Amino acid sequence: MSARVHDTGEMGGSDSAAGEGDVSLVWRVERRLPESHAVLWTVVVVASALDVVTTIAGLGLGVEEGNAVARAFLATYGTPGIGMLKLVALVVLVVTWAVLPDRLAERALAGFAVVSVVVVGLNTLTLAGL
């Protein structure tokens, strides 16, 4: 695994009683970025942006959102909910990518990229048929 986790914090202080010390831990994950990961990240970011744009365009033209989770975000937050949902998904992907070994991290990126590209394709076909 090429990800490294560093504990750069200190626990307690010399003048604190047992159990009462200030606990401050800072975790930093470092990971190298192989070329394949860089390409996949590019696909993920571009496809995610296009997903949000095509979804909002479809909603504006009266198309109903097909994803139940996205519908819940739309019902709660309105149109910005689509962007919020995508942001949450990307944050989960970043954390997943950061902690997994290279091969699994690459598979996670590839899976997200494939699903995103398929969704953008379906959204585009739906918009073209209107």
C-alpha positions in Angstrom: 0.0 0.0 0.0 1.4 3.4 -0.9 -0.8 5.5 1.4 0.9 6.6 4.6 -0.8 7.9 7.7 1.2 10.2 10.0 0.2 10.9 13.6 1.5 14.4 14.2 -0.4 15.2 17.3 0.4 15.0 21.0 -1.7 13.4 23.7 -2.2 15.3 26.9 0.4 17.6 28.5 2.8 17.4 31.3 0.7 19.5 33.5 -2.6 17.7 33.0 -4.1 15.2 35.3 -4.7 11.7 34.1 -7.9 11.6 32.0 -8.2 15.4 31.8 -5.6 16.2 29.1 -6.3 17.9 25.9 -6.2 15.3 23.2 -5.3 16.7 19.8 -4.5 14.3 17.0 -3.9 15.3 13.5 -3.9 12.6 10.8 -2.4 13.2 7.4 -2.7 10.7 4.6 -0.1 10.9 1.8 -0.6 9.0 -1.4 1.3 9.0 -4.7 -0.7 9.7 -7.9 0.0 7.2 -10.6 -0.8 8.3 -14.1 -3.8 5.9 -14.3 -5.3 7.5 -11.2 -4.8 11.0 -12.6 -6.6 10.0 -15.8 -9.4 8.4 -13.8 -9.7 11.5 -11.5 -10.0 13.6 -14.7 -12.8 11.5 -16.0 -14.5 11.4 -12.6 -14.4 15.2 -12.2 -15.5 16.0 -15.8 -18.3 13.4 -15.8 -19.5 14.6 -12.4 -19.7 18.2 -13.6 -21.6 17.0 -16.7 -23.9 14.9 -14.6 -24.9 17.9 -12.5 -25.3 20.1 -15.6 -27.4 17.6 -17.6 -29.5 16.7 -14.6 -30.3 20.3 -13.9 -31.1 20.9 -17.6 -33.4 17.9 -17.6 -35.2 19.0 -14.4 -35.6 22.5 -16.0 -37.3 20.8 -19.0 -39.7 18.8 -16.8 -37.8 15.5 -16.7 -38.3 13.6 -13.4 -35.2 12.5 -11.5 -34.9 8.7 -11.6 -32.6 8.3 -8.5 -34.5 8.0 -5.2 -31.6 9.5 -3.2 -31.3 12.4 -5.6 -35.1 13.0 -5.4 -34.8 13.2 -1.6 -32.0 15.7 -1.9 -34.1 17.7 -4.5 -37.1 17.6 -2.2 -35.1 18.8 0.8 -32.6 21.3 -0.9 -34.1 22.1 -4.3 -31.9 22.2 -7.4 -28.7 22.8 -5.4 -29.4 19.4 -3.8 -28.0 17.8 -6.9 -24.7 19.5 -6.5 -24.7 18.7 -2.8 -25.3 15.0 -3.5 -22.5 14.9 -6.0 -20.1 16.7 -3.6 -20.9 14.2 -0.9 -20.3 11.3 -3.3 -17.0 12.8 -4.3 -15.9 13.3 -0.7 -16.6 9.7 0.0 -14.6 8.7 -3.1 -11.7 10.8 -2.1 -11.6 9.2 1.4 -12.0 5.8 -0.1 -9.2 6.4 -2.6 -6.9 7.8 0.1 -7.1 4.8 2.4 -7.3 1.9 0.0 -4.3 0.1 -1.6 -3.4 1.2 -5.1 -5.3 -1.6 -7.0 -8.5 -1.2 -5.0 -8.3 2.6 -5.1 -8.0 2.3 -8.9 -11.0 0.0 -9.1 -13.0 2.5 -6.9 -12.1 5.3 -9.3 -12.8 3.3 -12.4 -16.2 2.2 -11.0 -17.2 5.7 -10.2 -15.9 6.9 -13.6 -17.9 4.3 -15.5 -21.1 4.9 -13.6 -20.7 8.7 -14.1 -20.1 8.4 -17.8 -23.0 6.1 -18.3 -25.3 8.5 -16.3 -24.1 11.4 -18.4 -24.8 9.4 -21.6 -28.3 8.5 -20.5 -29.0 12.1 -19.4 -27.8 13.3 -22.8 -29.9 10.8 -24.7 -32.9 11.9 -22.6 -32.3 15.5 -23.3 -31.8 14.8 -27.0 -35.2 13.1 -27.1 -37.1 16.0 -25.8 
